[in-house]
Amino acid sequence: MISMVFLIPAGFGFVVWRSFKSAEVRRARGEQISTPGALRWEADETQR
């Protein structure tokens, strides 16, 4: 039971860390990271 207190957050942290690392690798290869056709908010859109 006590091991789950440590394993669940550690597992979640590992998944998040893997996500960031795989995004870095894809960005370095020049691949598109975002979903095609997704709407993205940009800061200059609200300052009109």
PyMOL Python script that loads the backbone (N, CA, C, O; Angstrom):
from pymol import cmd

cmd.read_pdbstr("""\
ATOM      1  N   MET A   1       0.815  -1.193   0.000  1.00  0.00           N
ATOM      2  CA  MET A   1       0.000   0.000   0.000  1.00  0.00           C
ATOM      3  C   MET A   1       0.861   1.260   0.000  1.00  0.00           C
ATOM      4  O   MET A   1       0.620   2.185  -0.775  1.00  0.00           O
ATOM      5  N   ILE A   2       1.853   1.289   0.863  1.00  0.00           N
ATOM      6  CA  ILE A   2       2.713   2.467   0.923  1.00  0.00           C
ATOM      7  C   ILE A   2       3.540   2.618  -0.356  1.00  0.00           C
ATOM      8  O   ILE A   2       3.898   3.730  -0.744  1.00  0.00           O
ATOM      9  N   SER A   3       3.834   1.504  -0.998  1.00  0.00           N
ATOM     10  CA  SER A   3       4.593   1.596  -2.252  1.00  0.00           C
ATOM     11  C   SER A   3       3.778   2.278  -3.350  1.00  0.00           C
ATOM     12  O   SER A   3       4.344   2.930  -4.228  1.00  0.00           O
ATOM     13  N   MET A   4       2.463   2.134  -3.304  1.00  0.00           N
ATOM     14  CA  MET A   4       1.610   2.793  -4.302  1.00  0.00           C
ATOM     15  C   MET A   4       1.656   4.309  -4.145  1.00  0.00           C
ATOM     16  O   MET A   4       1.499   5.038  -5.125  1.00  0.00           O
ATOM     17  N   VAL A   5       1.869   4.787  -2.924  1.00  0.00           N
ATOM     18  CA  VAL A   5       1.968   6.228  -2.678  1.00  0.00           C
ATOM     19  C   VAL A   5       3.144   6.805  -3.455  1.00  0.00           C
ATOM     20  O   VAL A   5       3.098   7.955  -3.891  1.00  0.00           O
ATOM     21  N   PHE A   6       4.179   6.022  -3.625  1.00  0.00           N
ATOM     22  CA  PHE A   6       5.358   6.489  -4.363  1.00  0.00           C
ATOM     23  C   PHE A   6       5.312   6.094  -5.834  1.00  0.00           C
ATOM     24  O   PHE A   6       5.768   6.852  -6.690  1.00  0.00           O
ATOM     25  N   LEU A   7       4.769   4.920  -6.139  1.00  0.00           N
ATOM     26  CA  LEU A   7       4.777   4.433  -7.516  1.00  0.00           C
ATOM     27  C   LEU A   7       3.828   5.202  -8.432  1.00  0.00           C
ATOM     28  O   LEU A   7       4.166   5.442  -9.591  1.00  0.00           O
ATOM     29  N   ILE A   8       2.674   5.588  -7.953  1.00  0.00           N
ATOM     30  CA  ILE A   8       1.716   6.298  -8.808  1.00  0.00           C
ATOM     31  C   ILE A   8       2.260   7.668  -9.232  1.00  0.00           C
ATOM     32  O   ILE A   8       2.259   7.961 -10.428  1.00  0.00           O
ATOM     33  N   PRO A   9       2.726   8.524  -8.306  1.00  0.00           N
ATOM     34  CA  PRO A   9       3.308   9.803  -8.752  1.00  0.00           C
ATOM     35  C   PRO A   9       4.582   9.623  -9.591  1.00  0.00           C
ATOM     36  O   PRO A   9       4.819  10.384 -10.530  1.00  0.00           O
ATOM     37  N   ALA A  10       5.388   8.631  -9.257  1.00  0.00           N
ATOM     38  CA  ALA A  10       6.604   8.392 -10.033  1.00  0.00           C
ATOM     39  C   ALA A  10       6.247   7.942 -11.449  1.00  0.00           C
ATOM     40  O   ALA A  10       6.883   8.376 -12.410  1.00  0.00           O
ATOM     41  N   GLY A  11       5.258   7.095 -11.588  1.00  0.00           N
ATOM     42  CA  GLY A  11       4.818   6.647 -12.913  1.00  0.00           C
ATOM     43  C   GLY A  11       4.257   7.798 -13.728  1.00  0.00           C
ATOM     44  O   GLY A  11       4.550   7.917 -14.918  1.00  0.00           O
ATOM     45  N   PHE A  12       3.457   8.644 -13.102  1.00  0.00           N
ATOM     46  CA  PHE A  12       2.910   9.809 -13.790  1.00  0.00           C
ATOM     47  C   PHE A  12       4.032  10.750 -14.220  1.00  0.00           C
ATOM     48  O   PHE A  12       4.024  11.258 -15.341  1.00  0.00           O
ATOM     49  N   GLY A  13       4.988  10.979 -13.338  1.00  0.00           N
ATOM     50  CA  GLY A  13       6.136  11.830 -13.668  1.00  0.00           C
ATOM     51  C   GLY A  13       6.937  11.268 -14.828  1.00  0.00           C
ATOM     52  O   GLY A  13       7.396  12.018 -15.690  1.00  0.00           O
ATOM     53  N   PHE A  14       7.105   9.959 -14.856  1.00  0.00           N
ATOM     54  CA  PHE A  14       7.828   9.325 -15.958  1.00  0.00           C
ATOM     55  C   PHE A  14       7.104   9.523 -17.287  1.00  0.00           C
ATOM     56  O   PHE A  14       7.738   9.808 -18.303  1.00  0.00           O
ATOM     57  N   VAL A  15       5.781   9.376 -17.286  1.00  0.00           N
ATOM     58  CA  VAL A  15       4.996   9.549 -18.515  1.00  0.00           C
ATOM     59  C   VAL A  15       5.107  10.987 -19.018  1.00  0.00           C
ATOM     60  O   VAL A  15       5.270  11.214 -20.217  1.00  0.00           O
ATOM     61  N   VAL A  16       5.021  11.949 -18.113  1.00  0.00           N
ATOM     62  CA  VAL A  16       5.141  13.352 -18.505  1.00  0.00           C
ATOM     63  C   VAL A  16       6.548  13.632 -19.042  1.00  0.00           C
ATOM     64  O   VAL A  16       6.696  14.305 -20.063  1.00  0.00           O
ATOM     65  N   TRP A  17       7.569  13.128 -18.371  1.00  0.00           N
ATOM     66  CA  TRP A  17       8.952  13.324 -18.805  1.00  0.00           C
ATOM     67  C   TRP A  17       9.181  12.727 -20.191  1.00  0.00           C
ATOM     68  O   TRP A  17       9.830  13.345 -21.035  1.00  0.00           O
ATOM     69  N   ARG A  18       8.644  11.514 -20.430  1.00  0.00           N
ATOM     70  CA  ARG A  18       8.766  10.875 -21.749  1.00  0.00           C
ATOM     71  C   ARG A  18       8.095  11.705 -22.836  1.00  0.00           C
ATOM     72  O   ARG A  18       8.602  11.806 -23.953  1.00  0.00           O
ATOM     73  N   SER A  19       6.960  12.294 -22.505  1.00  0.00           N
ATOM     74  CA  SER A  19       6.233  13.120 -23.462  1.00  0.00           C
ATOM     75  C   SER A  19       7.078  14.322 -23.888  1.00  0.00           C
ATOM     76  O   SER A  19       7.173  14.628 -25.077  1.00  0.00           O
ATOM     77  N   PHE A  20       7.681  14.992 -22.928  1.00  0.00           N
ATOM     78  CA  PHE A  20       8.517  16.142 -23.257  1.00  0.00           C
ATOM     79  C   PHE A  20       9.742  15.726 -24.063  1.00  0.00           C
ATOM     80  O   PHE A  20      10.115  16.411 -25.015  1.00  0.00           O
ATOM     81  N   LYS A  21      10.364  14.627 -23.699  1.00  0.00           N
ATOM     82  CA  LYS A  21      11.556  14.165 -24.420  1.00  0.00           C
ATOM     83  C   LYS A  21      11.220  13.754 -25.848  1.00  0.00           C
ATOM     84  O   LYS A  21      11.976  14.060 -26.770  1.00  0.00           O
ATOM     85  N   SER A  22      10.093  13.061 -26.047  1.00  0.00           N
ATOM     86  CA  SER A  22       9.736  12.654 -27.409  1.00  0.00           C
ATOM     87  C   SER A  22       9.369  13.872 -28.251  1.00  0.00           C
ATOM     88  O   SER A  22       9.629  13.884 -29.454  1.00  0.00           O
ATOM     89  N   ALA A  23       8.769  14.899 -27.643  1.00  0.00           N
ATOM     90  CA  ALA A  23       8.464  16.136 -28.375  1.00  0.00           C
ATOM     91  C   ALA A  23       9.751  16.838 -28.802  1.00  0.00           C
ATOM     92  O   ALA A  23       9.822  17.379 -29.905  1.00  0.00           O
ATOM     93  N   GLU A  24      10.762  16.834 -27.944  1.00  0.00           N
ATOM     94  CA  GLU A  24      12.055  17.429 -28.299  1.00  0.00           C
ATOM     95  C   GLU A  24      12.678  16.714 -29.491  1.00  0.00           C
ATOM     96  O   GLU A  24      13.204  17.357 -30.399  1.00  0.00           O
ATOM     97  N   VAL A  25      12.621  15.395 -29.489  1.00  0.00           N
ATOM     98  CA  VAL A  25      13.202  14.613 -30.578  1.00  0.00           C
ATOM     99  C   VAL A  25      12.470  14.891 -31.889  1.00  0.00           C
ATOM    100  O   VAL A  25      13.100  15.079 -32.929  1.00  0.00           O
ATOM    101  N   ARG A  26      11.138  14.917 -31.834  1.00  0.00           N
ATOM    102  CA  ARG A  26      10.366  15.192 -33.049  1.00  0.00           C
ATOM    103  C   ARG A  26      10.608  16.613 -33.545  1.00  0.00           C
ATOM    104  O   ARG A  26      10.696  16.838 -34.752  1.00  0.00           O
ATOM    105  N   ARG A  27      10.715  17.573 -32.631  1.00  0.00           N
ATOM    106  CA  ARG A  27      10.985  18.953 -33.021  1.00  0.00           C
ATOM    107  C   ARG A  27      12.365  19.056 -33.684  1.00  0.00           C
ATOM    108  O   ARG A  27      12.530  19.788 -34.660  1.00  0.00           O
ATOM    109  N   ALA A  28      13.347  18.328 -33.158  1.00  0.00           N
ATOM    110  CA  ALA A  28      14.690  18.337 -33.726  1.00  0.00           C
ATOM    111  C   ALA A  28      14.703  17.739 -35.133  1.00  0.00           C
ATOM    112  O   ALA A  28      15.490  18.158 -35.982  1.00  0.00           O
ATOM    113  N   ARG A  29      13.836  16.763 -35.377  1.00  0.00           N
ATOM    114  CA  ARG A  29      13.731  16.161 -36.715  1.00  0.00           C
ATOM    115  C   ARG A  29      12.918  17.014 -37.670  1.00  0.00           C
ATOM    116  O   ARG A  29      12.890  16.741 -38.870  1.00  0.00           O
ATOM    117  N   GLY A  30      12.256  18.045 -37.157  1.00  0.00           N
ATOM    118  CA  GLY A  30      11.452  18.923 -37.993  1.00  0.00           C
ATOM    119  C   GLY A  30      10.031  18.452 -38.193  1.00  0.00           C
ATOM    120  O   GLY A  30       9.320  18.971 -39.054  1.00  0.00           O
ATOM    121  N   GLU A  31       9.603  17.474 -37.407  1.00  0.00           N
ATOM    122  CA  GLU A  31       8.238  16.969 -37.524  1.00  0.00           C
ATOM    123  C   GLU A  31       7.269  17.917 -36.833  1.00  0.00           C
ATOM    124  O   GLU A  31       7.654  18.659 -35.929  1.00  0.00           O
ATOM    125  N   GLN A  32       6.015  17.891 -37.261  1.00  0.00           N
ATOM    126  CA  GLN A  32       4.990  18.712 -36.631  1.00  0.00           C
ATOM    127  C   GLN A  32       4.563  18.049 -35.331  1.00  0.00           C
ATOM    128  O   GLN A  32       4.257  16.857 -35.304  1.00  0.00           O
ATOM    129  N   ILE A  33       4.543  18.819 -34.264  1.00  0.00           N
ATOM    130  CA  ILE A  33       4.209  18.268 -32.957  1.00  0.00           C
ATOM    131  C   ILE A  33       2.723  18.399 -32.674  1.00  0.00           C
ATOM    132  O   ILE A  33       2.123  17.498 -32.086  1.00  0.00           O
ATOM    133  N   SER A  34       2.125  19.501 -33.081  1.00  0.00           N
ATOM    134  CA  SER A  34       0.710  19.708 -32.789  1.00  0.00           C
ATOM    135  C   SER A  34      -0.161  18.889 -33.728  1.00  0.00           C
ATOM    136  O   SER A  34       0.295  18.423 -34.772  1.00  0.00           O
ATOM    137  N   THR A  35      -1.399  18.724 -33.349  1.00  0.00           N
ATOM    138  CA  THR A  35      -2.366  18.006 -34.163  1.00  0.00           C
ATOM    139  C   THR A  35      -2.679  18.828 -35.412  1.00  0.00           C
ATOM    140  O   THR A  35      -2.979  20.016 -35.295  1.00  0.00           O
ATOM    141  N   PRO A  36      -2.620  18.235 -36.596  1.00  0.00           N
ATOM    142  CA  PRO A  36      -2.932  18.992 -37.809  1.00  0.00           C
ATOM    143  C   PRO A  36      -4.347  19.566 -37.757  1.00  0.00           C
ATOM    144  O   PRO A  36      -5.296  18.866 -37.404  1.00  0.00           O
ATOM    145  N   GLY A  37      -4.479  20.826 -38.104  1.00  0.00           N
ATOM    146  CA  GLY A  37      -5.776  21.473 -38.113  1.00  0.00           C
ATOM    147  C   GLY A  37      -6.225  21.996 -36.765  1.00  0.00           C
ATOM    148  O   GLY A  37      -7.324  22.540 -36.657  1.00  0.00           O
ATOM    149  N   ALA A  38      -5.408  21.849 -35.735  1.00  0.00           N
ATOM    150  CA  ALA A  38      -5.793  22.328 -34.407  1.00  0.00           C
ATOM    151  C   ALA A  38      -5.686  23.851 -34.358  1.00  0.00           C
ATOM    152  O   ALA A  38      -4.757  24.439 -34.912  1.00  0.00           O
ATOM    153  N   LEU A  39      -6.640  24.470 -33.694  1.00  0.00           N
ATOM    154  CA  LEU A  39      -6.596  25.916 -33.518  1.00  0.00           C
ATOM    155  C   LEU A  39      -5.672  26.236 -32.355  1.00  0.00           C
ATOM    156  O   LEU A  39      -5.768  25.639 -31.283  1.00  0.00           O
ATOM    157  N   ARG A  40      -4.790  27.174 -32.581  1.00  0.00           N
ATOM    158  CA  ARG A  40      -3.831  27.557 -31.543  1.00  0.00           C
ATOM    159  C   ARG A  40      -4.034  29.010 -31.169  1.00  0.00           C
ATOM    160  O   ARG A  40      -4.223  29.857 -32.043  1.00  0.00           O
ATOM    161  N   TRP A  41      -3.999  29.308 -29.887  1.00  0.00           N
ATOM    162  CA  TRP A  41      -4.103  30.670 -29.411  1.00  0.00           C
ATOM    163  C   TRP A  41      -2.714  31.281 -29.408  1.00  0.00           C
ATOM    164  O   TRP A  41      -1.752  30.655 -28.963  1.00  0.00           O
ATOM    165  N   GLU A  42      -2.612  32.509 -29.907  1.00  0.00           N
ATOM    166  CA  GLU A  42      -1.354  33.230 -29.880  1.00  0.00           C
ATOM    167  C   GLU A  42      -1.577  34.551 -29.168  1.00  0.00           C
ATOM    168  O   GLU A  42      -2.662  35.124 -29.266  1.00  0.00           O
ATOM    169  N   ALA A  43      -0.587  35.043 -28.462  1.00  0.00           N
ATOM    170  CA  ALA A  43      -0.726  36.230 -27.619  1.00  0.00           C
ATOM    171  C   ALA A  43      -1.140  37.457 -28.411  1.00  0.00           C
ATOM    172  O   ALA A  43      -1.906  38.271 -27.895  1.00  0.00           O
ATOM    173  N   ASP A  44      -0.667  37.629 -29.648  1.00  0.00           N
ATOM    174  CA  ASP A  44      -0.980  38.834 -30.409  1.00  0.00           C
ATOM    175  C   ASP A  44      -2.431  38.869 -30.898  1.00  0.00           C
ATOM    176  O   ASP A  44      -2.889  39.915 -31.358  1.00  0.00           O
ATOM    177  N   GLU A  45      -3.154  37.769 -30.812  1.00  0.00           N
ATOM    178  CA  GLU A  45      -4.543  37.737 -31.247  1.00  0.00           C
ATOM    179  C   GLU A  45      -5.458  38.514 -30.311  1.00  0.00           C
ATOM    180  O   GLU A  45      -6.489  39.025 -30.750  1.00  0.00           O
ATOM    181  N   THR A  46      -5.110  38.616 -29.037  1.00  0.00           N
ATOM    182  CA  THR A  46      -5.981  39.296 -28.077  1.00  0.00           C
ATOM    183  C   THR A  46      -5.656  40.776 -27.934  1.00  0.00           C
ATOM    184  O   THR A  46      -6.429  41.515 -27.323  1.00  0.00           O
ATOM    185  N   GLN A  47      -4.547  41.220 -28.475  1.00  0.00           N
ATOM    186  CA  GLN A  47      -4.126  42.605 -28.304  1.00  0.00           C
ATOM    187  C   GLN A  47      -4.486  43.454 -29.519  1.00  0.00           C
ATOM    188  O   GLN A  47      -3.664  44.240 -29.988  1.00  0.00           O
ATOM    189  N   ARG A  48      -5.673  43.306 -30.017  1.00  0.00           N
ATOM    190  CA  ARG A  48      -6.099  44.080 -31.181  1.00  0.00           C
ATOM    191  C   ARG A  48      -6.918  45.256 -30.755  1.00  0.00           C
ATOM    192  O   ARG A  48      -7.370  46.031 -31.597  1.00  0.00           O
TER     193      ARG A  48
END
""", "prot")
cmd.dss("prot")
cmd.show_as("cartoon", "prot")
cmd.util.cbc("prot")
cmd.orient("prot")
